[in-house]
Amino acid sequence: MKRYRNGEIWDFETAEESGGREVILGLDGGTTSTVCICMPVISMSDSLPDPLPVLARAAAGCSNHNSVGEDAARETIEKVMADALLKSGSNRSAVRAVCLAVSGVNHPTDQQRILNWL
């Protein structure tokens, strides 16, 4: 399936298989910028590499819904996640966890809204 937002087509959901590599997305969203990294899942039985491997990094603008509105915030979050997946050669089915730190999400209804987006 393709996502169409603001005239853009994102193919991250139908990208080539990621070769069985499972990934984690980490997103830091704020009023000035939003950054998403994609990293491989690391087994707890393995020792952690130093530095931790980052497969891809993507950045975009504001994702604080209080500043830009819900639609724009959602589009920014979706865009950085899609960009990080594409850059890493992964797709949505490879994602095992998402860690979000988004400014403006300080009420249970805000948290539920973000979970619904995901």
Backbone as XML, in Angstrom:
<?xml version="1.0"?>
<chain id="A" units="angstrom">
  <residue number="1" name="MET">
    <atom name="N" x="0.845" y="-1.169" z="0.000"/>
    <atom name="CA" x="0.000" y="0.000" z="0.000"/>
    <atom name="C" x="0.890" y="1.231" z="0.000"/>
  </residue>
  <residue number="2" name="LYS">
    <atom name="N" x="0.474" y="2.254" z="-0.705"/>
    <atom name="CA" x="1.213" y="3.512" z="-0.725"/>
    <atom name="C" x="0.449" y="4.543" z="0.086"/>
  </residue>
  <residue number="3" name="ARG">
    <atom name="N" x="1.191" y="5.452" z="0.681"/>
    <atom name="CA" x="0.586" y="6.553" z="1.425"/>
    <atom name="C" x="0.702" y="7.804" z="0.568"/>
  </residue>
  <residue number="4" name="TYR">
    <atom name="N" x="-0.362" y="8.527" z="0.452"/>
    <atom name="CA" x="-0.352" y="9.770" z="-0.286"/>
    <atom name="C" x="-0.665" y="10.905" z="0.678"/>
  </residue>
  <residue number="5" name="ARG">
    <atom name="N" x="0.254" y="11.795" z="0.870"/>
    <atom name="CA" x="0.054" y="12.960" z="1.728"/>
    <atom name="C" x="0.765" y="14.116" z="1.071"/>
  </residue>
  <residue number="6" name="ASN">
    <atom name="N" x="0.071" y="15.221" z="0.925"/>
    <atom name="CA" x="0.652" y="16.416" z="0.312"/>
    <atom name="C" x="1.276" y="16.119" z="-1.046"/>
  </residue>
  <residue number="7" name="GLY">
    <atom name="N" x="0.669" y="15.199" z="-1.800"/>
    <atom name="CA" x="1.153" y="14.902" z="-3.136"/>
    <atom name="C" x="2.339" y="13.964" z="-3.200"/>
  </residue>
  <residue number="8" name="GLU">
    <atom name="N" x="2.880" y="13.545" z="-2.060"/>
    <atom name="CA" x="4.042" y="12.650" z="-2.060"/>
    <atom name="C" x="3.589" y="11.202" z="-2.015"/>
  </residue>
  <residue number="9" name="ILE">
    <atom name="N" x="4.391" y="10.341" z="-2.596"/>
    <atom name="CA" x="4.132" y="8.907" z="-2.552"/>
    <atom name="C" x="5.253" y="8.266" z="-1.754"/>
  </residue>
  <residue number="10" name="TRP">
    <atom name="N" x="4.887" y="7.527" z="-0.727"/>
    <atom name="CA" x="5.883" y="6.849" z="0.103"/>
    <atom name="C" x="5.732" y="5.357" z="-0.116"/>
  </residue>
  <residue number="11" name="ASP">
    <atom name="N" x="6.781" y="4.721" z="-0.542"/>
    <atom name="CA" x="6.732" y="3.301" z="-0.836"/>
    <atom name="C" x="7.286" y="2.438" z="0.286"/>
  </residue>
  <residue number="12" name="PHE">
    <atom name="N" x="7.435" y="2.964" z="1.497"/>
    <atom name="CA" x="8.069" y="2.187" z="2.559"/>
    <atom name="C" x="7.285" y="0.931" z="2.924"/>
  </residue>
  <residue number="13" name="GLU">
    <atom name="N" x="5.986" y="0.931" z="2.686"/>
    <atom name="CA" x="5.193" y="-0.230" z="3.067"/>
    <atom name="C" x="5.337" y="-1.372" z="2.068"/>
  </residue>
  <residue number="14" name="THR">
    <atom name="N" x="5.798" y="-1.078" z="0.860"/>
    <atom name="CA" x="5.940" y="-2.121" z="-0.151"/>
    <atom name="C" x="7.388" y="-2.240" z="-0.608"/>
  </residue>
  <residue number="15" name="ALA">
    <atom name="N" x="8.299" y="-1.686" z="0.154"/>
    <atom name="CA" x="9.714" y="-1.774" z="-0.206"/>
    <atom name="C" x="10.152" y="-3.228" z="-0.193"/>
  </residue>
  <residue number="16" name="GLU">
    <atom name="N" x="11.259" y="-3.498" z="-0.852"/>
    <atom name="CA" x="11.773" y="-4.860" z="-0.868"/>
    <atom name="C" x="11.960" y="-5.362" z="0.552"/>
  </residue>
  <residue number="17" name="GLU">
    <atom name="N" x="11.849" y="-6.655" z="0.698"/>
    <atom name="CA" x="12.023" y="-7.253" z="2.017"/>
    <atom name="C" x="13.372" y="-6.872" z="2.606"/>
  </residue>
  <residue number="18" name="SER">
    <atom name="N" x="13.413" y="-6.731" z="3.892"/>
    <atom name="CA" x="14.619" y="-6.270" z="4.578"/>
    <atom name="C" x="15.575" y="-7.408" z="4.906"/>
  </residue>
  <residue number="19" name="GLY">
    <atom name="N" x="15.404" y="-8.550" z="4.258"/>
    <atom name="CA" x="16.316" y="-9.664" z="4.475"/>
    <atom name="C" x="16.177" y="-10.284" z="5.853"/>
  </residue>
  <residue number="20" name="GLY">
    <atom name="N" x="15.011" y="-10.172" z="6.461"/>
    <atom name="CA" x="14.794" y="-10.760" z="7.766"/>
    <atom name="C" x="15.325" y="-9.936" z="8.925"/>
  </residue>
  <residue number="21" name="ARG">
    <atom name="N" x="15.936" y="-8.791" z="8.643"/>
    <atom name="CA" x="16.482" y="-7.940" z="9.699"/>
    <atom name="C" x="15.335" y="-7.201" z="10.398"/>
  </residue>
  <residue number="22" name="GLU">
    <atom name="N" x="15.238" y="-7.371" z="11.686"/>
    <atom name="CA" x="14.239" y="-6.664" z="12.475"/>
    <atom name="C" x="14.834" y="-5.342" z="12.942"/>
  </residue>
  <residue number="23" name="VAL">
    <atom name="N" x="13.997" y="-4.298" z="13.004"/>
    <atom name="CA" x="14.503" y="-2.974" z="13.356"/>
    <atom name="C" x="13.653" y="-2.323" z="14.435"/>
  </residue>
  <residue number="24" name="ILE">
    <atom name="N" x="14.255" y="-1.306" z="15.042"/>
    <atom name="CA" x="13.603" y="-0.452" z="16.032"/>
    <atom name="C" x="13.697" y="0.975" z="15.507"/>
  </residue>
  <residue number="25" name="LEU">
    <atom name="N" x="12.604" y="1.724" z="15.633"/>
    <atom name="CA" x="12.610" y="3.140" z="15.277"/>
    <atom name="C" x="12.620" y="3.963" z="16.558"/>
  </residue>
  <residue number="26" name="GLY">
    <atom name="N" x="13.482" y="4.958" z="16.614"/>
    <atom name="CA" x="13.533" y="5.894" z="17.730"/>
    <atom name="C" x="13.263" y="7.283" z="17.192"/>
  </residue>
  <residue number="27" name="LEU">
    <atom name="N" x="12.272" y="7.958" z="17.740"/>
    <atom name="CA" x="11.856" y="9.255" z="17.215"/>
    <atom name="C" x="11.881" y="10.317" z="18.309"/>
  </residue>
  <residue number="28" name="ASP">
    <atom name="N" x="12.541" y="11.431" z="18.016"/>
    <atom name="CA" x="12.579" y="12.591" z="18.910"/>
    <atom name="C" x="11.910" y="13.738" z="18.176"/>
  </residue>
  <residue number="29" name="GLY">
    <atom name="N" x="10.705" y="14.078" z="18.608"/>
    <atom name="CA" x="9.938" y="15.117" z="17.921"/>
    <atom name="C" x="9.770" y="16.339" z="18.784"/>
  </residue>
  <residue number="30" name="GLY">
    <atom name="N" x="10.030" y="17.482" z="18.198"/>
    <atom name="CA" x="9.914" y="18.722" z="18.956"/>
    <atom name="C" x="9.307" y="19.847" z="18.155"/>
  </residue>
  <residue number="31" name="THR">
    <atom name="N" x="9.441" y="21.040" z="18.697"/>
    <atom name="CA" x="8.871" y="22.221" z="18.067"/>
    <atom name="C" x="9.727" y="22.720" z="16.917"/>
  </residue>
  <residue number="32" name="THR">
    <atom name="N" x="11.034" y="22.454" z="16.956"/>
    <atom name="CA" x="11.897" y="22.937" z="15.874"/>
    <atom name="C" x="12.250" y="21.851" z="14.867"/>
  </residue>
  <residue number="33" name="SER">
    <atom name="N" x="12.372" y="20.607" z="15.327"/>
    <atom name="CA" x="12.717" y="19.536" z="14.392"/>
    <atom name="C" x="12.265" y="18.187" z="14.932"/>
  </residue>
  <residue number="34" name="THR">
    <atom name="N" x="12.261" y="17.214" z="14.028"/>
    <atom name="CA" x="11.910" y="15.840" z="14.370"/>
    <atom name="C" x="12.952" y="14.939" z="13.729"/>
  </residue>
  <residue number="35" name="VAL">
    <atom name="N" x="13.522" y="14.036" z="14.512"/>
    <atom name="CA" x="14.559" y="13.128" z="14.023"/>
    <atom name="C" x="14.126" y="11.703" z="14.323"/>
  </residue>
  <residue number="36" name="CYS">
    <atom name="N" x="14.349" y="10.821" z="13.356"/>
    <atom name="CA" x="14.055" y="9.400" z="13.542"/>
    <atom name="C" x="15.291" y="8.603" z="13.152"/>
  </residue>
  <residue number="37" name="ILE">
    <atom name="N" x="15.660" y="7.650" z="13.997"/>
    <atom name="CA" x="16.734" y="6.728" z="13.643"/>
    <atom name="C" x="16.147" y="5.324" z="13.522"/>
  </residue>
  <residue number="38" name="CYS">
    <atom name="N" x="16.802" y="4.537" z="12.698"/>
    <atom name="CA" x="16.437" y="3.140" z="12.530"/>
    <atom name="C" x="17.660" y="2.319" z="12.904"/>
  </residue>
  <residue number="39" name="MET">
    <atom name="N" x="17.488" y="1.381" z="13.811"/>
    <atom name="CA" x="18.609" y="0.543" z="14.237"/>
    <atom name="C" x="18.160" y="-0.907" z="14.295"/>
  </residue>
  <residue number="40" name="PRO">
    <atom name="N" x="19.098" y="-1.839" z="14.162"/>
    <atom name="CA" x="18.710" y="-3.249" z="14.207"/>
    <atom name="C" x="18.366" y="-3.683" z="15.624"/>
  </residue>
  <residue number="41" name="VAL">
    <atom name="N" x="17.496" y="-4.680" z="15.711"/>
    <atom name="CA" x="17.216" y="-5.297" z="17.000"/>
    <atom name="C" x="18.457" y="-6.081" z="17.399"/>
  </residue>
  <residue number="42" name="ILE">
    <atom name="N" x="18.876" y="-5.902" z="18.633"/>
    <atom name="CA" x="20.059" y="-6.588" z="19.151"/>
    <atom name="C" x="19.605" y="-7.551" z="20.235"/>
  </residue>
  <residue number="43" name="SER">
    <atom name="N" x="20.016" y="-8.791" z="20.118"/>
    <atom name="CA" x="19.637" y="-9.816" z="21.084"/>
    <atom name="C" x="20.202" y="-9.473" z="22.460"/>
  </residue>
  <residue number="44" name="MET">
    <atom name="N" x="19.402" y="-9.735" z="23.485"/>
    <atom name="CA" x="19.855" y="-9.483" z="24.851"/>
    <atom name="C" x="20.993" y="-10.414" z="25.239"/>
  </residue>
  <residue number="45" name="SER">
    <atom name="N" x="21.152" y="-11.530" z="24.529"/>
    <atom name="CA" x="22.230" y="-12.459" z="24.847"/>
    <atom name="C" x="23.565" y="-11.993" z="24.259"/>
  </residue>
  <residue number="46" name="ASP">
    <atom name="N" x="23.513" y="-11.055" z="23.319"/>
    <atom name="CA" x="24.731" y="-10.502" z="22.720"/>
    <atom name="C" x="25.221" y="-9.321" z="23.545"/>
  </residue>
  <residue number="47" name="SER">
    <atom name="N" x="26.519" y="-9.084" z="23.501"/>
    <atom name="CA" x="27.019" y="-7.873" z="24.154"/>
    <atom name="C" x="26.712" y="-6.694" z="23.236"/>
  </residue>
  <residue number="48" name="LEU">
    <atom name="N" x="26.420" y="-5.573" z="23.838"/>
    <atom name="CA" x="26.064" y="-4.393" z="23.053"/>
    <atom name="C" x="27.289" y="-3.811" z="22.359"/>
  </residue>
  <residue number="49" name="PRO">
    <atom name="N" x="27.182" y="-3.568" z="21.060"/>
    <atom name="CA" x="28.308" y="-2.953" z="20.359"/>
    <atom name="C" x="28.446" y="-1.490" z="20.778"/>
  </residue>
  <residue number="50" name="ASP">
    <atom name="N" x="29.647" y="-0.994" z="20.702"/>
    <atom name="CA" x="29.904" y="0.409" z="21.041"/>
    <atom name="C" x="30.674" y="1.040" z="19.888"/>
  </residue>
  <residue number="51" name="PRO">
    <atom name="N" x="30.101" y="1.951" z="19.169"/>
    <atom name="CA" x="28.770" y="2.545" z="19.369"/>
    <atom name="C" x="27.663" y="1.633" z="18.836"/>
  </residue>
  <residue number="52" name="LEU">
    <atom name="N" x="26.439" y="1.921" z="19.290"/>
    <atom name="CA" x="25.292" y="1.177" z="18.788"/>
    <atom name="C" x="25.119" y="1.456" z="17.301"/>
  </residue>
  <residue number="53" name="PRO">
    <atom name="N" x="24.766" y="0.460" z="16.514"/>
    <atom name="CA" x="24.635" y="0.661" z="15.073"/>
    <atom name="C" x="23.365" y="1.429" z="14.715"/>
  </residue>
  <residue number="54" name="VAL">
    <atom name="N" x="23.517" y="2.438" z="13.905"/>
    <atom name="CA" x="22.386" y="3.182" z="13.364"/>
    <atom name="C" x="22.361" y="2.898" z="11.873"/>
  </residue>
  <residue number="55" name="LEU">
    <atom name="N" x="21.280" y="2.305" z="11.409"/>
    <atom name="CA" x="21.154" y="1.958" z="9.999"/>
    <atom name="C" x="20.814" y="3.172" z="9.148"/>
  </residue>
  <residue number="56" name="ALA">
    <atom name="N" x="20.022" y="4.098" z="9.716"/>
    <atom name="CA" x="19.610" y="5.285" z="8.966"/>
    <atom name="C" x="19.103" y="6.349" z="9.921"/>
  </residue>
  <residue number="57" name="ARG">
    <atom name="N" x="19.147" y="7.586" z="9.440"/>
    <atom name="CA" x="18.661" y="8.745" z="10.195"/>
    <atom name="C" x="17.901" y="9.637" z="9.242"/>
  </residue>
  <residue number="58" name="ALA">
    <atom name="N" x="16.763" y="10.148" z="9.694"/>
    <atom name="CA" x="15.967" y="11.072" z="8.880"/>
    <atom name="C" x="15.515" y="12.226" z="9.758"/>
  </residue>
  <residue number="59" name="ALA">
    <atom name="N" x="15.383" y="13.398" z="9.164"/>
    <atom name="CA" x="14.969" y="14.585" z="9.917"/>
    <atom name="C" x="13.925" y="15.367" z="9.127"/>
  </residue>
  <residue number="60" name="ALA">
    <atom name="N" x="13.085" y="16.064" z="9.869"/>
    <atom name="CA" x="12.050" y="16.924" z="9.283"/>
    <atom name="C" x="11.755" y="18.042" z="10.277"/>
  </residue>
  <residue number="61" name="GLY">
    <atom name="N" x="10.700" y="18.781" z="10.027"/>
    <atom name="CA" x="10.351" y="19.927" z="10.855"/>
    <atom name="C" x="9.579" y="19.566" z="12.117"/>
  </residue>
  <residue number="62" name="CYS">
    <atom name="N" x="8.782" y="20.491" z="12.555"/>
    <atom name="CA" x="8.037" y="20.421" z="13.817"/>
    <atom name="C" x="7.021" y="19.273" z="13.825"/>
  </residue>
  <residue number="63" name="SER">
    <atom name="N" x="6.944" y="18.588" z="14.967"/>
    <atom name="CA" x="5.921" y="17.557" z="15.148"/>
    <atom name="C" x="5.120" y="17.772" z="16.430"/>
  </residue>
  <residue number="64" name="ASN">
    <atom name="N" x="5.180" y="18.996" z="16.963"/>
    <atom name="CA" x="4.378" y="19.339" z="18.141"/>
    <atom name="C" x="3.001" y="19.766" z="17.646"/>
  </residue>
  <residue number="65" name="HIS">
    <atom name="N" x="1.983" y="18.967" z="17.943"/>
    <atom name="CA" x="0.637" y="19.254" z="17.433"/>
    <atom name="C" x="0.070" y="20.565" z="17.963"/>
  </residue>
  <residue number="66" name="ASN">
    <atom name="N" x="0.571" y="21.029" z="19.101"/>
    <atom name="CA" x="0.110" y="22.315" z="19.625"/>
    <atom name="C" x="0.633" y="23.480" z="18.793"/>
  </residue>
  <residue number="67" name="SER">
    <atom name="N" x="1.735" y="23.273" z="18.103"/>
    <atom name="CA" x="2.346" y="24.332" z="17.298"/>
    <atom name="C" x="1.874" y="24.328" z="15.851"/>
  </residue>
  <residue number="68" name="VAL">
    <atom name="N" x="1.734" y="23.133" z="15.251"/>
    <atom name="CA" x="1.437" y="23.067" z="13.815"/>
    <atom name="C" x="0.103" y="22.409" z="13.494"/>
  </residue>
  <residue number="69" name="GLY">
    <atom name="N" x="-0.593" y="21.909" z="14.491"/>
    <atom name="CA" x="-1.855" y="21.214" z="14.260"/>
    <atom name="C" x="-1.633" y="19.716" z="14.108"/>
  </residue>
  <residue number="70" name="GLU">
    <atom name="N" x="-2.721" y="18.973" z="14.304"/>
    <atom name="CA" x="-2.621" y="17.512" z="14.298"/>
    <atom name="C" x="-2.202" y="16.945" z="12.956"/>
  </residue>
  <residue number="71" name="ASP">
    <atom name="N" x="-2.781" y="17.431" z="11.877"/>
    <atom name="CA" x="-2.468" y="16.869" z="10.562"/>
    <atom name="C" x="-1.003" y="17.054" z="10.195"/>
  </residue>
  <residue number="72" name="ALA">
    <atom name="N" x="-0.495" y="18.259" z="10.397"/>
    <atom name="CA" x="0.915" y="18.522" z="10.067"/>
    <atom name="C" x="1.856" y="17.728" z="10.969"/>
  </residue>
  <residue number="73" name="ALA">
    <atom name="N" x="1.524" y="17.614" z="12.243"/>
    <atom name="CA" x="2.367" y="16.839" z="13.168"/>
    <atom name="C" x="2.396" y="15.371" z="12.759"/>
  </residue>
  <residue number="74" name="ARG">
    <atom name="N" x="1.238" y="14.843" z="12.434"/>
    <atom name="CA" x="1.157" y="13.442" z="12.011"/>
    <atom name="C" x="1.953" y="13.218" z="10.730"/>
  </residue>
  <residue number="75" name="GLU">
    <atom name="N" x="1.821" y="14.108" z="9.781"/>
    <atom name="CA" x="2.557" y="13.968" z="8.523"/>
    <atom name="C" x="4.062" y="14.005" z="8.746"/>
  </residue>
  <residue number="76" name="THR">
    <atom name="N" x="4.510" y="14.871" z="9.634"/>
    <atom name="CA" x="5.945" y="14.942" z="9.931"/>
    <atom name="C" x="6.432" y="13.641" z="10.558"/>
  </residue>
  <residue number="77" name="ILE">
    <atom name="N" x="5.692" y="13.118" z="11.521"/>
    <atom name="CA" x="6.066" y="11.861" z="12.171"/>
    <atom name="C" x="6.092" y="10.726" z="11.152"/>
  </residue>
  <residue number="78" name="GLU">
    <atom name="N" x="5.061" y="10.649" z="10.324"/>
    <atom name="CA" x="5.018" y="9.602" z="9.300"/>
    <atom name="C" x="6.173" y="9.750" z="8.316"/>
  </residue>
  <residue number="79" name="LYS">
    <atom name="N" x="6.476" y="10.973" z="7.942"/>
    <atom name="CA" x="7.533" y="11.211" z="6.948"/>
    <atom name="C" x="8.899" y="10.776" z="7.465"/>
  </residue>
  <residue number="80" name="VAL">
    <atom name="N" x="9.262" y="11.162" z="8.692"/>
    <atom name="CA" x="10.592" y="10.780" z="9.185"/>
    <atom name="C" x="10.690" y="9.273" z="9.404"/>
  </residue>
  <residue number="81" name="MET">
    <atom name="N" x="9.603" y="8.649" z="9.839"/>
    <atom name="CA" x="9.634" y="7.198" z="10.001"/>
    <atom name="C" x="9.778" y="6.507" z="8.644"/>
  </residue>
  <residue number="82" name="ALA">
    <atom name="N" x="9.024" y="6.965" z="7.654"/>
    <atom name="CA" x="9.111" y="6.387" z="6.315"/>
    <atom name="C" x="10.494" y="6.610" z="5.707"/>
  </residue>
  <residue number="83" name="ASP">
    <atom name="N" x="11.033" y="7.817" z="5.860"/>
    <atom name="CA" x="12.363" y="8.121" z="5.322"/>
    <atom name="C" x="13.439" y="7.252" z="5.970"/>
  </residue>
  <residue number="84" name="ALA">
    <atom name="N" x="13.371" y="7.076" z="7.283"/>
    <atom name="CA" x="14.365" y="6.245" z="7.977"/>
    <atom name="C" x="14.270" y="4.795" z="7.514"/>
  </residue>
  <residue number="85" name="LEU">
    <atom name="N" x="13.046" y="4.303" z="7.331"/>
    <atom name="CA" x="12.893" y="2.932" z="6.849"/>
    <atom name="C" x="13.446" y="2.778" z="5.435"/>
  </residue>
  <residue number="86" name="LEU">
    <atom name="N" x="13.125" y="3.726" z="4.570"/>
    <atom name="CA" x="13.621" y="3.657" z="3.194"/>
    <atom name="C" x="15.140" y="3.710" z="3.148"/>
  </residue>
  <residue number="87" name="LYS">
    <atom name="N" x="15.726" y="4.635" z="3.888"/>
    <atom name="CA" x="17.184" y="4.785" z="3.895"/>
    <atom name="C" x="17.884" y="3.544" z="4.435"/>
  </residue>
  <residue number="88" name="SER">
    <atom name="N" x="17.226" y="2.832" z="5.346"/>
    <atom name="CA" x="17.837" y="1.642" z="5.940"/>
    <atom name="C" x="17.617" y="0.398" z="5.094"/>
  </residue>
  <residue number="89" name="GLY">
    <atom name="N" x="16.784" y="0.514" z="4.074"/>
    <atom name="CA" x="16.464" y="-0.652" z="3.265"/>
    <atom name="C" x="15.473" y="-1.579" z="3.937"/>
  </residue>
  <residue number="90" name="SER">
    <atom name="N" x="14.743" y="-1.051" z="4.911"/>
    <atom name="CA" x="13.764" y="-1.834" z="5.655"/>
    <atom name="C" x="12.363" y="-1.451" z="5.224"/>
  </residue>
  <residue number="91" name="ASN">
    <atom name="N" x="11.400" y="-2.188" z="5.720"/>
    <atom name="CA" x="10.009" y="-1.826" z="5.483"/>
    <atom name="C" x="9.225" y="-1.942" z="6.784"/>
  </residue>
  <residue number="92" name="ARG">
    <atom name="N" x="7.975" y="-1.585" z="6.708"/>
    <atom name="CA" x="7.145" y="-1.540" z="7.913"/>
    <atom name="C" x="7.058" y="-2.886" z="8.616"/>
  </residue>
  <residue number="93" name="SER">
    <atom name="N" x="7.065" y="-3.972" z="7.858"/>
    <atom name="CA" x="6.933" y="-5.291" z="8.487"/>
    <atom name="C" x="8.159" y="-5.661" z="9.318"/>
  </residue>
  <residue number="94" name="ALA">
    <atom name="N" x="9.281" y="-4.978" z="9.119"/>
    <atom name="CA" x="10.504" y="-5.262" z="9.883"/>
    <atom name="C" x="10.517" y="-4.577" z="11.248"/>
  </residue>
  <residue number="95" name="VAL">
    <atom name="N" x="9.613" y="-3.634" z="11.477"/>
    <atom name="CA" x="9.618" y="-2.849" z="12.719"/>
    <atom name="C" x="9.084" y="-3.693" z="13.872"/>
  </residue>
  <residue number="96" name="ARG">
    <atom name="N" x="9.894" y="-3.812" z="14.919"/>
    <atom name="CA" x="9.503" y="-4.559" z="16.111"/>
    <atom name="C" x="9.167" y="-3.653" z="17.278"/>
  </residue>
  <residue number="97" name="ALA">
    <atom name="N" x="9.662" y="-2.428" z="17.266"/>
    <atom name="CA" x="9.370" y="-1.494" z="18.352"/>
    <atom name="C" x="9.565" y="-0.070" z="17.852"/>
  </residue>
  <residue number="98" name="VAL">
    <atom name="N" x="8.815" y="0.839" z="18.467"/>
    <atom name="CA" x="8.939" y="2.265" z="18.182"/>
    <atom name="C" x="9.038" y="2.977" z="19.516"/>
  </residue>
  <residue number="99" name="CYS">
    <atom name="N" x="10.053" y="3.812" z="19.662"/>
    <atom name="CA" x="10.215" y="4.620" z="20.861"/>
    <atom name="C" x="9.990" y="6.074" z="20.464"/>
  </residue>
  <residue number="100" name="LEU">
    <atom name="N" x="8.984" y="6.691" z="21.045"/>
    <atom name="CA" x="8.631" y="8.068" z="20.703"/>
    <atom name="C" x="8.884" y="9.007" z="21.870"/>
  </residue>
  <residue number="101" name="ALA">
    <atom name="N" x="9.473" y="10.144" z="21.560"/>
    <atom name="CA" x="9.591" y="11.252" z="22.503"/>
    <atom name="C" x="9.130" y="12.484" z="21.724"/>
  </residue>
  <residue number="102" name="VAL">
    <atom name="N" x="7.873" y="12.853" z="21.915"/>
    <atom name="CA" x="7.272" y="13.930" z="21.122"/>
    <atom name="C" x="6.770" y="15.025" z="22.054"/>
  </residue>
  <residue number="103" name="SER">
    <atom name="N" x="7.234" y="16.240" z="21.828"/>
    <atom name="CA" x="6.788" y="17.348" z="22.672"/>
    <atom name="C" x="5.307" y="17.629" z="22.418"/>
  </residue>
  <residue number="104" name="GLY">
    <atom name="N" x="4.641" y="18.121" z="23.441"/>
    <atom name="CA" x="3.225" y="18.441" z="23.343"/>
    <atom name="C" x="2.316" y="17.266" z="23.648"/>
  </residue>
  <residue number="105" name="VAL">
    <atom name="N" x="2.896" y="16.107" z="23.916"/>
    <atom name="CA" x="2.104" y="14.922" z="24.237"/>
    <atom name="C" x="2.205" y="14.717" z="25.748"/>
  </residue>
  <residue number="106" name="ASN">
    <atom name="N" x="1.348" y="15.432" z="26.460"/>
    <atom name="CA" x="1.446" y="15.406" z="27.918"/>
    <atom name="C" x="0.124" y="15.085" z="28.601"/>
  </residue>
  <residue number="107" name="HIS">
    <atom name="N" x="-0.823" y="14.565" z="27.858"/>
    <atom name="CA" x="-2.120" y="14.224" z="28.406"/>
    <atom name="C" x="-2.507" y="12.850" z="27.856"/>
  </residue>
  <residue number="108" name="PRO">
    <atom name="N" x="-3.228" y="12.044" z="28.615"/>
    <atom name="CA" x="-3.616" y="10.714" z="28.123"/>
    <atom name="C" x="-4.332" y="10.743" z="26.766"/>
  </residue>
  <residue number="109" name="THR">
    <atom name="N" x="-5.125" y="11.768" z="26.495"/>
    <atom name="CA" x="-5.792" y="11.828" z="25.187"/>
    <atom name="C" x="-4.777" y="12.072" z="24.072"/>
  </residue>
  <residue number="110" name="ASP">
    <atom name="N" x="-3.723" y="12.863" z="24.346"/>
    <atom name="CA" x="-2.655" y="13.064" z="23.360"/>
    <atom name="C" x="-1.924" y="11.754" z="23.103"/>
  </residue>
  <residue number="111" name="GLN">
    <atom name="N" x="-1.643" y="11.038" z="24.176"/>
    <atom name="CA" x="-0.941" y="9.753" z="24.044"/>
    <atom name="C" x="-1.768" y="8.771" z="23.214"/>
  </residue>
  <residue number="112" name="GLN">
    <atom name="N" x="-3.065" y="8.721" z="23.464"/>
    <atom name="CA" x="-3.930" y="7.814" z="22.714"/>
    <atom name="C" x="-3.987" y="8.206" z="21.243"/>
  </residue>
  <residue number="113" name="ARG">
    <atom name="N" x="-3.994" y="9.484" z="20.960"/>
    <atom name="CA" x="-4.005" y="9.969" z="19.581"/>
    <atom name="C" x="-2.757" y="9.495" z="18.833"/>
  </residue>
  <residue number="114" name="ILE">
    <atom name="N" x="-1.603" y="9.612" z="19.468"/>
    <atom name="CA" x="-0.361" y="9.172" z="18.854"/>
    <atom name="C" x="-0.394" y="7.653" z="18.633"/>
  </residue>
  <residue number="115" name="LEU">
    <atom name="N" x="-0.861" y="6.901" z="19.615"/>
    <atom name="CA" x="-0.945" y="5.439" z="19.458"/>
    <atom name="C" x="-1.868" y="5.069" z="18.300"/>
  </residue>
  <residue number="116" name="ASN">
    <atom name="N" x="-2.972" y="5.802" z="18.150"/>
    <atom name="CA" x="-3.876" y="5.545" z="17.035"/>
    <atom name="C" x="-3.203" y="5.818" z="15.693"/>
  </residue>
  <residue number="117" name="TRP">
    <atom name="N" x="-2.372" y="6.839" z="15.630"/>
    <atom name="CA" x="-1.633" y="7.140" z="14.389"/>
    <atom name="C" x="-0.751" y="5.968" z="14.027"/>
  </residue>
  <residue number="118" name="LEU">
    <atom name="N" x="-0.056" y="5.438" z="15.027"/>
    <atom name="CA" x="0.873" y="4.335" z="14.760"/>
    <atom name="C" x="0.129" y="3.103" z="14.294"/>
  </residue>
</chain>
